[in-house]
Amino acid sequence: MSAVRWDILTSPHLGDESFVTIGTDLRLFNVVKKDESAPVPKGVNVMQISPDEFAVRSSLNTEVALPKCVAWNPAVNPDSRYLMAVGQQSGRVTLSSFRTSSQSEHILHSCEFNPKQSRPCLALQWSSDHPNLLAEGLDKARNERSLVVWDTNFFSDSEAKHLVSSQTARDGPLCVSKPMAEFGVPGEPILSLDWLSNKCLVSSSRQQLRVYDLREEDSKRSQLESFTKAVFGVTVDPHNEHRIASFFEGTVHIYDTRHFEKPMVAIERPNTFSKLAWCPTRFSCLAALVKDSSVIRLFDIQQDEFDLLAVEDDGPPPVLERTVHCEEKHIHSFSWFKSHPNCLLTIGSQGGVREVVVHERIPLAWAADNQMSWGSGSNLINTYSQIDSSSGVADIAEQMRHRALQGYGLDVSKNLAIVKENPELKGLWTWMDYMIKLRHQGKLKPLVGHPNSHFPGVHSIITYKSDGQGGQETKETSSQLSKDMPANIRLHSSAERKRAMLLCGWNFDEQERTLDDFVKRLELDGEYERAATISLLHGQIRRAVDTLLSGASASRNDKVRSSTLSLVSMALAGYSNNKSLWHEICRRHKEEIQNPYLVASFAFLTTGGEDFESVLQPRNGPGLRINDSVASACMFLNKSQLDAHLDKITSMMCEQGSLDGMLLTGLSKNGLDLLQKYVEMTGDVQTACLAVCHAGDVQLTSDSRFMAWMESYGCLLDMWQLWKERAQLDVERQLQAATTKPSQQVFVTCVFCGKSVSTETGAASDSHRTRPTMMPQSAMVSGQTKPRITSCPGCRKPLPRCSVCLLNLGTACSPVRLHPSSGGQPPESPKRASFDSWFTWCQSCRHGGHAVHIMQWFRDHTECAVTSCSCRCMSLDITAQRANVIASQ
């Protein structure tokens, strides 16, 4: 590597695309865009810094050899646009410019600042707020301060003209040896420095960061101090003057001057850093150059400008780190471009300059209403709100939002009307509506020993075992289904089976709901196959044949269905108990039938009660309805077969997350498992929440899964700004689950012990009291049973006094004051108004009293009733002012 240590500075002026390289001399370059119509710049004075940009050397300054520190003046004055301060090994600071004498004869372009004692210049920095001030950090010297501030406005314009002529006569630079101010501890070197408005931030070899105020008379005393090893590369955030950064080897400390005792953020890496620089175009972005490498690390501080309290309460802000790899193998230095956003220039070991563009992280936000936005920095790149409905399936969030706007909530009948186009949701709310009707009609009474649930499932009813608390399993009976049916087809019956069939809608033993009425309703709905199968399962072959013939006649427009129903009716009409050719032919042609109910009919007749799996097993896609399949199992399977079948089908429904399985699980723990699977598959937390809210079971509503669903759905309603729907859901949910009156949440507390001063909530909220508080007989108000409280029930300290009547709050209001228009006579009824004796006080001066006394006082006065208090309490209460105006009218 070359012995020259290269450095680079970009222009501090906005809109200026020039930079200076610092080696054995100073070289000024201008950035030129590549033009397709113009020839490509070539020559020894041209560098290609990016595929589309070139750097052309416009000037060379060899007046100062081997500069140690260089600072570019930030003044907007055209004469000082290219003014450089160059610090040398001797401590001398030379002001030099790339302008020639023919362009300007300004005295500053040939001026030198000499310290009292020769020593190396370690740091140099112009003030951005006061461009005439230049701070220089020097090495240590006996009894000499190392922070020197030079003022370039040390003479007037008339003096400048005279000095220009004098300087020309003697042909030498103007030397200044008297600084404006000197700061620091004598004999202590200044390693790095930066400006904080009128203050100067420095770091010393004593592992200290100090802030010196130029307006301070005592040059030794610093305004702020912090002890740290990170004393190199001190730099101030240009977007937030309270935030500074420094480093030591692989440790970077970020401070807030408002909390200067310790670093706000400490970053430790195994690498050794050589330079720090804040990005001038992006907030809270700090770049750190890894020594002798091609890597620059970027640290994004995730903190707002005025978020100091969050650091104290929530800990340090998070830091996002990125790594930028440069083309040069060894980077000596870098500098941010002020005119180009997120762009920096690097300089390598041979003086080559390359431009590096730091791409912004793209923050992506996807709103709950299907709007997506992403941006870069302060620019919004694009927004996307179009919903692709070509597939016919809308996003689940959009579906939930649409249903919420329609009133999808805890009203089951309204939910049914909203989801009538969704078969699965329609089946769920139809089942819940049916269960609610059964409960209101008194038909859904709990069995002996069975837990009382508002929405029980068939599985829990059939498989429930008594726990010895008085419940007993009822006895089962078995009988032949019909004379025309095989003898091995047995019909099983018990109280549990009847209850399960009631839940399935097969309660045909009652007079008001017979099988014939049910079949006729199915025929009116066009469900001829289902009506025929149910009739057949009840042993009524003749009724099934008639239903199929009616269906064939009604389906003349559908020739395939009409012919199928006619053929099946003919086949059923030829059924015989005996093993014959009919059974063999039906088995062969059963698979050719597509309708699942017709397949179940032939399976029922051909198996002869030996294999019911082909009849009862529900199919994927179109198949037997779950209620028909379960009801058939309750009729024809014995106890062990029924238990095994229900276990199998319940597990299958839970794994599939099918809401049809709620008939089996009910609103129970198994029901929550099923709903959890449904939510995982569809994301529909809305339906899961609303369904469980109807359970009325504390064990379910306190389950962590349900609480997570409610939290998610509540957040969705908030994001959609559906405040009314959110409030209605919370209120209706509270009414659904309310078994006891909610505890009081707002009450007046004692200023001494902080406990409630009311008799009801005071004792209840005091968990340390072991005995009730007995009120004396004299504390009872005449004509009332409510005790009078003039002291705190917890600590017995007296309550504040009313500022008008001077009685303790809690004392009954005087009848004369309460009714001043009664001529001094007490009212006929001893009962006082409920609001008159309420505690009320001013939020500003904290004085108050009985509500009626305070209101009467401010009808005639504007200031507080307490002596020497000039607070205009009532003027602070707009509502009370309006009430007084209305009362006066």
N, C-alpha and C positions, 0 to 999 in steps of 0.2 A: 504494500500500500504506500501511497505518497505520504511524505512527511508533512505536507500542507493540510491543515485542518480547515475544510471548507464549511462555509455557512451561507445562508440565503435569507433574504428579506423581501417580502412582497410590499407593494405600496400601501400605506395606511389610508390613502384617499379613495373614496368611493367612486367607481367608474374608471379608475386608472389601472390599466392592465400591464403595468411594468413591474420589474423586480430587479434586485441587485444581488450579484454573487460576490462573496467575500473570500478571498484567498490571500495571495501576496499583494493584490490590488483590488480595486472596486470596479465592477463592470455593471453597466446599466443595460437591461434588455427590455424590449417592447414585444408583447405578444401579438402575432399577426395570424389572422384566420387564413386557412387555405382556400384559395380561389381557383375554381376550375378553369376560368377563362384567362387567368394570368399565369405566367411561368412560375415554377416552384423556386422559392428563394434558395440560393446556393452560396457557398463560400465559408471561410473560416469563422466568420462572425455570425453564422446562422446555426441554430440548434433546433431539431425537431423534438418538441416536448410531448406531443401526442399525435395520433394519426391525422388530426385536422388542424393542428396549430403549430406554428413555428415561433421561435424566439430569436429576434434580430438584435444584435448588440448595437446600441445607439451611441454609447459614450464609454470612455475608459478614464479612470482616475488613478493616477500613479503618484499623486502628491504625498500620500501617506503610505509608507511601506510597512508590511506585516502588521496590520491592524489587529488589536486584541479584542475590542468590543466596538460594535457599530449600532447606532440607533437612527431611525428615519424620522425626521420631524413631521408631526401630523398636522401642522398648520395649513389652512386652506389658502393662505396668501400665495399668489403665483411666484413671488420671489423666493419663497421658502418651500416650494413644492418638491424640489429634489435636494433639500438641505440635509446633510448627513453629519452626525456627531460621531467622531472616530476616537476611541480610547486607545492609548498606547501603553507599552510596557513601563514607561516612566511615569504614568499617571496623567500625562498631558492629554487634554481633549481638544481635538482640532475640528472646527466646523468647516466642512468642505462641501462643494456642490459640483454637479456634472455640467452646470452652465458655464459658458466661457465669459470672459470679461466683456466681450462685445455685446453679449446678451444682457448682462446686469452687472452693475458695480456695487451691489449691496455689500456693506461692510462685514455682514455675518459670514459671507462666503470665504473669508480669509481671516478667521479669528481663532485664537487659542486660549484655553483655560488651563492655568498651571496651578497645581496644588502647592501647599507650603513645602512639603517634603516629597521628594521623588519616591514613588512606590508603584507597583503594578495596578492598573485599572481592572477590576474584576467584574463590574456590572455597570451598565449605562442605560438610561431610560428617560424618554421625554414624557411630559405630562400631557395627556390627551385633552384635559379640561383647560389647562393653561400651557399652551405650546411654547411659551417663552421660558418655561422652567425645565431644567435638565438636572436629573439626579445622577450622581456618580458614586459608585461603591469602590472603595480602595482597599488595598491590603493593609495589614496592621503596621503601625509605626509608634514609637514611644511618645506618649503624651499627646497624640494626635487623634482626632476623631476621623472615622473612615467614611461617614456619609456626608457628602458635599453636594449642596444644591446651588447650581449656577443660574443666574437670571440673564438672558440674552438682551433684555430691554434695559441695559444698565446706562444707556445714554439716549439723548433726544435726537431728533432728525437733524437739527443744525449741527450738533456735535458729530453726528455720523458723517456729514459732508466734509467737515474739517478733518476728521480722522482719515477719511478716504484719501484726501490730498496729501496728508502727512505720510500715510502708509505708502502711497505711490512714490513720494519723494525718497523715502528710505528703502523702498523695495523690500518689504518684509511684512510678516503677519502682525496683526494687532494682538497683543498678549494681555490677558486679564488674570490677575492673581488673587483678587478678593472675591470670595463666594458670597452669595446672598445669605446662606446659613450653613451651619455645620451641626450634625447630630451624631449621637452614638456615644458609646463608652470608649474613652481613650485607650488605645492599644488593642482594640478589638476589630478584626477585619469584617467587611461586609461581603458575603458570598453571592447574594442575589438580591434583587429589589424590584419593586413595581409601585405604581401610583394608585392611591385610593382618594380620588378627588383632591382635596387640600392636604391629604396625608400621604405619607410614604411608608410602604411596607418593606421591611428588610429582614434578612436572615443572617445570623452571625455564626462564628465557629463555636460558640458556647452552647450550641444546640437550642437556640431561641429564635422565635419569630417575634418581631417588634413592630409596632405601628407608631410612627412619630407624626405629630401634628405640626405643620409649619407655622401655625399661629401660636404655638406654645413658646413661652419665653425661656423656659428651662430646656436647654438643648440636650441635657443628659437623661431627662425623664421621658420614658415612652408612655404613650396612652394605653396601649394594650400589649400584653406579653403572653407567650405560650411556649412551653418547653417541649421540644420534639427533636428527633434525629433527622427528620425530613426538612432539611434547610437548603436544598438545592432547587433551582428552577422555579422560584416563587413567581406565580402568575395569578392575575385577578381576572375573574370571569367578566367579559365585557357586557354581558346581559344582566349581571347581578353583582354589584360592587361589594356585597357582603360575603361573597363566596370566593375563596382563594384556594390554590392548590400548590403543593410542593412535593418533592420526592427525595428519597435516599436509597440508593441501590435499587432494589426491586419493590420498594414500598412507596405508595402514593397516599398522601393524606390530603383530605379536602376539609377545609374549615369554614365555619360561618362566624364572621367577626362579632355577631351578636351573641355568640356562644363560643368564645375563643379559648376556653380552658382546655378543651380536648377536641380532637378531630370529629367532624360530623360523619365522615366515611373514611375507613382505612382499607386500602386495597394492597394486598401482598401477592407478589408473583415471584417465581424463581429467577426471572431474568433481571438484568441490570438496565435501568433506564438512563438515558442521557439528555432528554429534553421533554418538557411539557408545554402544551399550548392549547388554549381554549379556542373553539371554533367561533369566528365572529359572525357567522350567518345562521347558526343553529343553537338553540338554547340548551344549556347543560350538557354539552358534548366536549369531552376532554381527550386530547390525543397525546400519547406517550410513545417516544421512539426507543426501541430496544437497542442497546449499545452494540456496535459492530455487527449489525444484521440488516436484513431488508424488511423487517417487520415493524409496523406501527399498530399499536393497540388503541382502540377507541373505547371510551367508557361513557355510557349514557346514564346520567344521574337522573333517576325518576323522582324528581322533587319539584314542587311548585316554587315560585319565587318567594312567597311569604309563608312557607310551610315549615317554619322553625319549630312550632309547638308540636308538630307531628313527630319530629325527631326525638323530642324529649319523652313523649308519651308512647309512641309506637316503635321506637328504635330507629336505626339508620335507614335511609331510603334505599330501595333496591338499585343495583347497578347492572346494566346490561352491557356486556362486553363483546366487541367484534375485533377481528384481526384483519389488517390490510397488508397484503404482500406486494412489495414494489419490485420493479424490474432490476434495479441496481442491486448488486450483491451486498455492498456495504454502504449504508446510508449515513452520511455525516450529519445532516440536519434537514429540517423541513420548515415550511411556513404556509399558513392558511391564506388563501386568496379571499380578499374582502369583497371583490367585485363578482366573483363566481361562487354561487352557492355550493357548499359541500365539496369544495375543490381545494387541493393543496399541492404545493410544489416540493419535490425532494431533490437533493443534490448529493451526488455520489463521491467516491474517493478521487475520481479524475476530473471533477468539476462538471459532470454531465447533469443536466436538469431534466426531470420528467414530471409530467402532470398526472396526478392521481385523483380520480373522482370517487368520492365516498358515496355510495348509493344509500338512500334512506331505507330504513325498515318500512315495509308497507303495512300499516295497521289496517286490519280488516274488521269491520263491524257488520254483523248480520242482525237486523232488527227482527222483532217478533212478528211484524206484519209483512215479512218476506221482502224487505228492502235491504239491500247490501251496499255498503259504501267502503271505499278504500282510498287512501291518500298518501301523499309523500310530502313530509314537512308541513308547510302551511297551505299547500294546494290540494284541493279535492280532485282526484284524478277521474273518478267515474262513480256513477251510482247505477244500481240495477234493481228494478222493481217489477219487471215483467214476469208473470207466472205462466209457465208453459202448461197449458191445459189440453194439449193435443192428445195426451194419453188418457184424458178423462179422469185422472186421479189427482186431486188437489193436495197441497201440502197439509199435514196434520195440524200445524199451527194455524193455518188459514181456516181450516174446518172448525177448529175449536173457537176461534175468534168469531166466525160467522154464527155458530150456534149460540155463543154467549150473547151476541147482539140480538138474537131472536128470543132470548129469555130462557135458555137452557140452564136449568137449576134444579131445585128440590121439588118442583111440581111435576109429579110423575105423568099426569095426563098431558101436560103441556110438552114434556119431553117426547112423549110418544108422537105427537103431531109434528115435532121438529125433525125427528129421525125416521120418519116413515119410509124414506127412500133407502135407508141402510138396514138390511135384514138382520144383521147381528145385533145392532143397538136396539132395533125395534123389538127383537125377541127378549132382550134383557129387560127393557122397561115394561113390556107386556107381562112378563113374569112378575115383576115387582108390583104392577098395578093389580094383578090377579091376587097376589098374596095380601095386599092391603085390603082388598074387598073381602077376602075370606076372614081376615081378622076383624073387620068391622061387622060382618055378619055373625060372628061368634062361632064359626066353623073351625077355626084354626086354634084349638085349645091344646095346651101341652099335655102329653101323656104323663102318667104317673112315673116319677123318677127321671123324666126327660127335662133337660134344661129349657127354660122358657126363653125362646128366641122369636123375634118378630118375623124373621125370614129364615126358617130352617131349611135344610137340604134333605133330599131323599136318602142320601148316603148316611147322614147322621141319624135319621129316624130308624132306618132298618138295622144298622150295625151298632146302635147304642146299647151299652150294657149297663144294667142297674148297678149302682155303687153301694147298695145296702142301706140307702137312706129312705127306704119305704117304697121304692119303685119295684115293680115286678114285670117280667116279660109276659105278654099275653100268650095264650095257647093258640097254636095254629091248627087249622082244619084243612082237609083235603077231600076233594070230590071230583066226579067225572064232569067234564065240560058239557057234553051233549051225547045223546044216543047215537047221533050220526057220526060222531067223532071216534077215533080209536080210543080204546079203554086206557091206554098208557098215557094219554094226554090228561093230566090231572090239574085241577084248578085249586090253588092254595089261597088261603084267606086267613087274615089276622087283623088286629086293630092297627098294627104298624103298617101293614101292607095297604089297608084301606086309606090310612092317612097319607101314605106315599102316593097312591093313585089319585087322591084328592089334589095333591100338589101338581100332578101331571095333567089334571083336567079330566080324569076318567072317573068322575063320581056319578055313576049312572044308577045307583041304588035309590037315589032320592026321587020323590014324586015330581018335584019341579024340574028335574033334569034327567030325563030318560035317555036311553041309548037311541031310540027312534028319533027323538028331537035333535040329538047331536048329529046323527047321520044326515037328517034332512038339511040341517044348516050347512054341513059340508057339501051336500049336493048343490045347494044354492050358490055356494062359493066356487063351484066347478071342480072340487076336489073329489072326483068320483073314485079314483083308485084308492085314496086314503079311506074314504067312507066304506068301500067294499071290504078292504082289509080289516078294519076295525070290527065290522059286522061279522066277518069270518072268525076273528079271534074270540069273539063272544059266542061262537057256535051257531050263528044264524047264516047258514049257507044260502037259503032262499032269499034272504034280505040282501045278501051280497050280490047274487045273480041279478036281482031286480035293479040294483044300483048300477051295475055295469051296463045293463041294457039301456037304462036311462042316459047314462053317459055316452053310449054309442049313438043314440038318437040325437042327443044335444050337440055332438061333435061332428056333424055331417060335413061341415066346412073343412075339417081336418081329417082327410081320408085315412091317413096312417093311424091316428089315434082311434078313430071310429072302428076301423077293422080290427085293431088290436083288442079293444074292449069287447067287441062281439065274439071274437075267438075265445077270449079268456072266459067270458060268460058261458059259452058252450062247454068249455072244458070243466068249469066248476059244476055245471049242471050234471055232468056225467060222473061225478065223484062217487066212490064206493069205499066202504071200510075194508073190504077184502083186498088182499094183495092181488093185483091184477095187472093187465096190460096198461091200464090208465096211469098207474104210478110210474111205470117204466118210461112211457112216452113223455110224461110231464117232467121227469128228471132230465131227459135228453134235451128238451126244448126250453127248459127254464132259463138257460144262459142267453137265449136269443131275445128275451124280454128285457127292455131297457128300464122300464119304470120300477123303482125299488120297492114300491108297495105291492105290485103284482108279483115280483120275485119273492117277496116275503110270504105272500099268500100260498104260492105253490110250495115253497120250502116248508111252511107250516103243515100242509096236508101230506106232503110226501115223506117227511121225516118221521111222522107218527109219534112225535114226542121224544125221539131218541137224541136228536141233535138240534138244539135251539140256537146255536151260534149263528147259523146262516140266516135266522129270522131276526135275532136281536142285535147282532153286531152292527153298529152304525158305520156308514161308509164315508170315505173322504169325498168331499164335494157333495153333489145331490144324493140324498139318501133318506132313510127313515128319520123323522124328527126325533130329537132326543127324548121328548116327553112320551111319544108313542113307544119307543124302544124300551124305556125304563118301566112304563106301565105294563107292557107285555111281560117283561121279566118278573115283575111283582106278581103276576097272575100265574105263571107256569113253572117257575124255578123253585126248587126247594130251598131251605134255609141256607145250606152250605153253598149251593150253586149261586144263589142270589147274592150272598156276601162276596163271593169271589168275583162275580160279574160286576158288581158295583165298584169294588176296589179297582178292578182293571179299567173300567170305563172312566172312573173319576181320575185316576192317574194319567190316563191318556188325554183327557180334557185339560188338566192342569199343565201338562207338558206342551200342549198346542196353544194354550192361552185362549181357548174358545169361550166366549161368554155364554154359550149354550150350556156349559158345564155348571153355571150357577144354580141350575135346578138340582144338581147333585150335591154341591158343596154348601149352598146357601151362603149367607153373609156370616162366615165363620173364619177360623184360622186357615182352613183349606181354601176358602173363598178368597182370602187375601193372597195366598200363593198363586191362585189362578189369575187374579187381577194384576199381580206383579208381573207374571209372564205376559199378560196382555199388554201392559204398559211397555215392557221391554220390546215387544214386537211392533207396536203401533205408535208409541209415544203419546197415547191419549190419556193423559193424567186427569183430564176434565171428567170423563165418564167414571173413572175409578174413584175419584173423590166424591162425586155426587152419589154414587151407589152406596158407598160405605157410610155416608152421613145419615142414611135412613136406618142403619142397623140399630141405633140406640144402645149399643154395647160399649161400655167404657174400655174394655180390653181391646176392642178393635180400634176405636178412635184414638187410643193412646199408643197404638203400635207405631214404631219408628217409620215403617213404610208408608202408612197413611199420612203421617205428619210430613214426610218428605213430599208426597204428592200434593198435599194442601199448600205447602210452601212454594212448590214450583208453579202450581196453578195460580196462586195469589200473585206471584211475581209476574206471570204472564198477563194477568188482568191489569196490573199496575203499568206494565210496559205498553199495553194497548190503550192506556188511559181510560179504562172502563171503570171509573171510580164508583159509579152507581151500582154496577153489577157486582163489584167486589164488596161493597157495603151490604147489599142484599144477601149475598152468600154468607157473610159473617153473621148477620143477624139471624137468618133462617137456620144456619147451622147451630147457633147457640140455642134457638128455640127447640130444635130437634133433639139436642142432647141435654137440655136443661132438666135435671132431676131435682136440683135444689136452687135456691135463689143465689145468684152470684154475690160474692162477698164485696163489701164496700171498698172502693179503690181510692176515693178522694175524701179526705177528712181533715179537720183542723187538728194540728199537733201542738203540744206544749213547747214553749221556747226553752224550757230548762232540760227536760228529759227526752223530747222528741216523740213522745207517744201520743196516741189519739186522746182527746179530751172528752169524747162522747162516751156514754155509759155502755152502748152496745159494742162498738168497735174497740174501745179502749181496753176492756178486759180481754176481748178475744184476741187482740193483737199482742197482748203482753204474755208471751209464752212462759215467763218466769213466775207469774203469779200462781199460787196454788190454792187460793181461797177467794171467793167472790167478795166484792166490796159492798159493804152494807151502808146504805144511805140513812142518815138520821131522819126521824119523823118530821123534824122542823124543816128539812130540806124539801118537803113536798109542797108544791104550789097548790093553793086552795082551789078546790074544785077539779084538780087534775091528778092523775096517777104518775105522770112523768116527773122524775126527780129534778130538782134544781141543782145545777152544778156550778159552783163558784170557785172551784179549785181543781187542779189536775188529779184524776183518779190514780195516777201512777206515782207522782212524787209529792203530791199534796201542796204544791206551790200555788198561790192564788193566781187566778186568771187576770188578764189586763182589765183595766177599768174603762168604762164608756167615757169618752171625752166630753159628753154632754151631761149625762145624769150622774157621773162619777161612781156608778155602781159596777161591781164586777160583772164581766160578761158571763152570761149564763143565768143571771137574775132576771126574773120576769119584768117586762116593761111596765112602767106606771100607767094605770088606766087613764089618768088625766093627760099624760103626754101622748098616749096612744090615740086618744080621741079628744083633741083639744076643743072641738066644736060642741061638746056635750055640756058645756057650762059648768065644768068641774065635777059633774056627777059621773060615777062609774057606769059603764055600759050595762045593759040589761043582761047580756050573756057574759059570764066570766071567761069564756073561751076567747083567747086572743088570736090575731092573725098569725099564720104559720111563718111568714117571712119577717114579721116585725122584729123578732128577737134574734134574728140571725146575726152572726159575727160579720162585720164588714170593716175594712181598713183601707187606707190609701197606700198604693204601691210605691209612692215616692217618699212620704214622710213617716209611714208606718203607724200613723195615728188613726184611731177608728172608734167604733162603739156599736150600739144596737142599730140595726138597719133603719128603723123608723126614725130614731133620733137624728141620725146623720142626714137623712133626707129632709127632715124638718129644718135642721140647722142651715143647710145650704139653700133653702128657699129664700132665706133672708140675708145670708152672708156669702161672701166669696172666698174668705180665707178659712184656714183650719180652726177648729174649735179650741185647740190647745193654745194656751197663752204663750206668746213669743214665737209661735210658729206661723210663718207667713206663706205657707204652702197653699196654693189654690187647687185643692184636691179635686173639686168637682169639675174644674175646667179640663182636667186630664181625662175625664170619662165622658165621651161623646154620647153614649147610650143614656147615661143619667141626665145629661143636659136636655136631650130630646124628651125624656120622661117628665122633667120639670116644666118644660114648655107646654106639653100637652096638659099637664095638671093645672097650670095657671090659666089655660084657656077654658 
